[in-house]
């Protein structure tokens, strides 16, 4: 696991209550894990937006994007395990 550092974050009371409800229902083990997950999701959403802009700028179709992703994965696999 990555080394964790502590930071102080301030939330309005209502937002903190909503986070606490997720924890109370057992959806997250702690406030910290909820916040870490929210950061990961925000990064994923931003990445999706970046990919959409690239697709639009390059004029790619969804199928071309999928096929390109498959080619990249296949090439990475070959590099990791060899051609055999």
C-alpha positions as CSV (number, residue, x, y, z in Angstrom):
1,X,0.0,0.0,0.0
2,X,1.2,3.5,-0.7
3,X,2.5,5.6,2.1
4,X,-0.3,7.8,3.5
5,X,0.1,11.4,4.6
6,X,-2.4,13.3,6.7
7,X,-4.0,16.5,5.5
8,X,-6.7,18.7,7.1
9,X,-9.8,19.2,5.0
10,X,-12.8,21.3,6.0
11,X,-16.4,20.5,5.0
12,X,-19.7,22.2,5.5
13,X,-21.7,20.4,8.2
14,X,-24.3,19.1,5.6
15,X,-21.6,17.5,3.4
16,X,-20.0,15.9,6.4
17,X,-23.3,14.4,7.5
18,X,-23.8,13.0,4.0
19,X,-20.3,11.4,4.2
20,X,-21.1,10.0,7.6
21,X,-24.3,8.4,6.3
22,X,-22.3,6.5,3.7
23,X,-19.9,5.3,6.5
24,X,-22.8,4.4,8.8
25,X,-24.4,2.3,6.1
26,X,-21.2,0.4,5.7
27,X,-20.6,1.6,2.1
28,X,-17.2,3.0,3.2
29,X,-15.1,2.0,6.2
30,X,-14.2,5.6,7.1
31,X,-14.5,9.2,6.1
32,X,-11.0,9.0,4.7
33,X,-11.8,6.2,2.4
34,X,-14.9,8.0,1.1
35,X,-12.8,11.1,0.3
36,X,-10.0,9.0,-1.3
37,X,-12.7,7.3,-3.5
38,X,-14.2,10.6,-4.4
39,X,-10.8,11.9,-5.5
40,X,-10.2,8.7,-7.6
41,X,-13.7,9.1,-9.2
42,X,-13.1,12.8,-10.0
43,X,-9.8,11.9,-11.7
44,X,-11.6,9.2,-13.8
45,X,-14.3,11.6,-14.8
46,X,-11.7,14.2,-15.9
47,X,-9.8,11.5,-17.9
48,X,-13.1,10.5,-19.7
49,X,-13.6,14.1,-20.6
50,X,-10.1,14.4,-21.9
51,X,-10.6,11.2,-24.0
52,X,-13.8,12.6,-25.4
53,X,-12.1,15.8,-26.5
54,X,-9.3,13.8,-28.1
55,X,-11.8,11.6,-30.0
56,X,-13.7,14.6,-31.2
57,X,-10.5,16.5,-32.2
58,X,-9.2,13.5,-34.1
59,X,-12.5,12.6,-35.6
60,X,-12.4,9.0,-34.3
61,X,-15.4,6.7,-34.1
62,X,-16.2,4.7,-30.9
63,X,-15.2,1.6,-32.8
64,X,-11.8,3.0,-33.8
65,X,-11.2,4.0,-30.1
66,X,-12.1,0.5,-28.9
67,X,-9.9,-1.2,-31.6
68,X,-7.0,1.1,-30.8
69,X,-7.3,0.3,-27.1
70,X,-7.3,-3.4,-27.9
71,X,-4.1,-3.0,-30.0
72,X,-2.4,-1.2,-27.1
73,X,-3.4,-3.9,-24.6
74,X,-2.2,-6.6,-27.0
75,X,1.2,-4.9,-27.5
76,X,1.7,-4.4,-23.8
77,X,0.8,-8.0,-23.2
78,X,3.4,-9.1,-25.8
79,X,6.0,-6.9,-24.2
80,X,5.3,-8.3,-20.7
81,X,5.1,-12.0,-21.5
82,X,6.7,-12.3,-24.9
83,X,5.3,-13.5,-28.3
84,X,5.1,-17.2,-27.3
